[in-house]
Amino acid sequence: MGLRVLDPRFDDDGEPARMAPPVGTLAGATVGLLDNGKIGVARLYDHVEEILRGRFAVREVIRRRKPDMSRPVPPELLGELGAADAIVSGVGD
């Protein structure tokens, strides 16, 4: 049995995957970016923020950083991110 490469563009039979249509638009939305404290996440989120503002016309970006990557998000940070319409989190190595 050979190496199998997983590609989200195709289903298990190699046919093009059917994707759900976009629900809406991010134009005018507020997006939260939760940095888990790992090396490089801040730089990645710099690029994500630039794309969100430039390509998707996001109105506001709320950026917060966990004080410790190995613990849950403190409640006060969750409260601040609660103002966002969408949140990006879970960046890993």
C-alpha positions as CSV (number, residue, x, y, z in Angstrom):
1,M,0.0,0.0,0.0
2,G,1.5,3.3,-1.1
3,L,1.6,6.7,0.6
4,R,-1.8,8.4,0.5
5,V,-1.8,12.2,0.3
6,L,-4.8,14.0,1.8
7,D,-6.0,16.9,-0.3
8,P,-9.1,18.8,0.8
9,R,-9.9,19.6,-2.8
10,F,-10.8,16.0,-3.5
11,D,-12.9,13.3,-1.8
12,D,-11.9,9.8,-1.0
13,D,-12.5,8.6,-4.5
14,G,-10.3,11.4,-6.1
15,E,-13.4,13.3,-7.3
16,P,-13.5,17.1,-6.7
17,A,-14.8,17.8,-3.3
18,R,-18.1,19.6,-3.0
19,M,-17.8,22.6,-0.7
20,A,-20.6,24.4,1.0
21,P,-21.3,27.9,-0.5
22,P,-20.1,30.8,1.6
23,V,-22.6,31.8,4.3
24,G,-22.1,35.6,4.0
25,T,-19.5,38.2,3.7
26,L,-16.9,39.6,6.1
27,A,-17.2,43.2,4.7
28,G,-17.8,45.5,7.6
29,A,-17.4,42.7,10.2
30,T,-15.2,42.6,13.3
31,V,-12.8,39.6,13.4
32,G,-10.9,38.4,16.5
33,L,-7.4,36.9,16.3
34,L,-6.4,34.9,19.3
35,D,-2.7,34.4,19.5
36,N,-1.9,31.2,21.5
37,G,1.6,32.5,22.4
38,K,3.6,30.3,20.2
39,I,6.6,31.6,18.2
40,G,5.6,33.0,14.9
41,V,1.9,33.4,15.5
42,A,2.1,37.2,15.7
43,R,3.8,37.5,12.3
44,L,1.3,35.1,10.8
45,Y,-1.6,37.1,12.2
46,D,0.0,40.3,10.8
47,H,-0.5,38.8,7.4
48,V,-4.0,37.5,8.2
49,E,-5.0,40.9,9.4
50,E,-3.7,42.5,6.2
51,I,-5.7,40.1,4.1
52,L,-8.8,40.5,6.2
53,R,-8.7,44.3,5.9
54,G,-7.5,44.5,2.2
55,R,-9.3,41.6,0.5
56,F,-12.3,41.0,2.7
57,A,-13.0,44.6,3.8
58,V,-13.1,43.7,7.5
59,R,-14.0,46.8,9.5
60,E,-12.1,46.0,12.7
61,V,-9.7,43.3,14.0
62,I,-9.4,42.6,17.7
63,R,-6.1,41.0,18.5
64,R,-5.4,39.3,21.8
65,R,-2.6,37.0,23.1
66,K,-2.9,34.3,25.7
67,P,-0.5,34.8,28.5
68,D,0.5,31.1,28.4
69,M,0.2,28.7,25.4
70,S,-0.5,25.7,27.6
71,R,-3.5,27.1,29.6
72,P,-7.1,27.9,28.6
73,V,-7.9,31.5,27.5
74,P,-8.6,33.7,30.5
75,P,-12.2,34.7,30.8
76,E,-11.4,38.4,30.4
77,L,-9.8,37.8,27.0
78,L,-12.9,35.7,26.0
79,G,-15.1,38.6,27.0
80,E,-13.1,41.0,24.9
81,L,-13.2,38.7,21.9
82,G,-17.0,38.4,22.4
83,A,-17.4,41.6,20.4
84,A,-16.1,39.9,17.3
85,D,-18.4,38.4,14.6
86,A,-15.8,35.7,13.9
87,I,-12.7,34.5,15.7
88,V,-9.5,32.9,14.4
89,S,-7.8,30.7,16.9
90,G,-5.9,27.4,17.3
91,V,-2.7,28.1,15.4
92,G,-0.3,25.3,15.9
93,D,3.2,24.3,15.0
